[in-house]
């Protein structure tokens, strides 16, 4: 496996990273400081926890993987981070379903949708990482 090809494949577009970070920050701000309410006890605390978790997963996705010695393991780590981010976003959206009131509810839902749209753009990256991993098992006969 070509380490330089892996390095290039793992490079995250700085504009995408900035957009994802901004979308997450907007959701986080409303989750903590916004007027969000729930008729279910503990729903807002769960929501805040899930927003924070999504931010941690996002940070993990964009983190430098140069400390991982083998290119194959770098790709596996990136794919795992992307999967964890998607799972975290799904959990966040589930938690947001428990929020049913407040003046900032519509804005928060819009921020979540914006975050979802930004996160969905990593699909081509995930595919390229998977193709690089698959390529190491292909032979000339394949």
N, C-alpha and C positions, 0 to 999 in steps of 0.2 A: 504494500500500500504506500503510495507516494505521500510523504509527509507534507510536501508543499501544496498538493491538491487538497489535502484535508484541511490545511490551514486556511486556504482560500475559501473552501466550502463552509467553514465554520465562522467566517467573518460575517458579522451581523451588520446590516445597513444602519449607519448612525441615525439616519432620518427615521427609519422604522423604530429604532430604540427610543428616540426622543418622543415620537408619537405615542408609543406604548406607555412610556413613563408618564407623559402628560395625561393620557386617558386614565391611568391608574390613580394619579395624584388627584384628579378631579373627583373620582369616585371615593377615594379615601377622605378627602376633605368633607364631602357631604355626609359620609358615614359617621364621621366623628363630630363635626360641627354643625351639620345640617339639621333641619327640622324633619326628622323621620320618626315615625311612631308605629307601634304595633300593639294589637290587642292581646298578643301572646307574650307571656312573661319570658324574658331573656332573649327575645328575637333580635333586638338591636345589638346586644352584646355579641351574639353569634355572628351577626352581619359584620361587625367591626373586625372580629377575629378572621373571618373569611376574606375580607378585603386585604388585611395585612398579610395573610398567607399567600394570596395571589401576587402581591408585590414581592414577597420573598421568592416565589417561584419565577417571577419575571426576572428578578436580579440573577437568579441561578442560570436562567437561559442565556442571558447576555454576558455572563462572566467569562473571563479568559480561561481557556483550558490548556494553556501551555504547560502548566504544572503536571499534567497527566502525561506520563512518558510515552505511551504507545498511541499512534494515530487512531487505531481501531477503537481503543478505549475512549479516546476523545469524542469520536462519533457516537459511540454508545451512550456516553454521558450527555451529550447534546440532545440525542433523541429522548432519553429518559427525562431530561429537564423539560423538553417541549410537552411530553405526555403529562408530566406532573402539573405544568402550567394549565393545560387544557382541563385536567381533572379539577384543579383548584378553581378555575373559572366556573365550571359546572356547579361545584359546591357553593360558590358565591352566589350564583344565580338562584340556586335552591333556597339559600338563606334569605335572599332578597324577596322571595315569594312570601315570607312571613311578615314583611313590612307592609302595612296596609293604610298608613295615614301620614299626615304631616305635610307642611307647605312645600317641602323640597322633594317629595316623592317622585313627581314626574321628571324633575331634573336629574335625580339619582338614577332612575330607570334609563334615561337618555345617556347618561355617562356610562352605565353598564353596557348598553348596546354599542356605544363607541368603542369601549374596551374590547368587546367581543369582536367587532369588525377588524380592529387592529391585530388582535391575536390570530384571527383566521388567516391573515396574510403570511403566516410562517409555514403554511402548507408546502409551498414549493421548496423551502429550505429543508423541511423534514424529508421530502421525497429525494432530494439530492443526497442527503446524508444516508438514507436507506440504500440508494443506488450504489454509493461508494462502498458501503458495507457488503452489499450483495456481490459487487464486482470481484471481491477477493476470493469468492468461491466459484466463480465462473471459469470454465476452461475454454480453450480455443474451439472446442467442438460445440459449445453451447450456442 
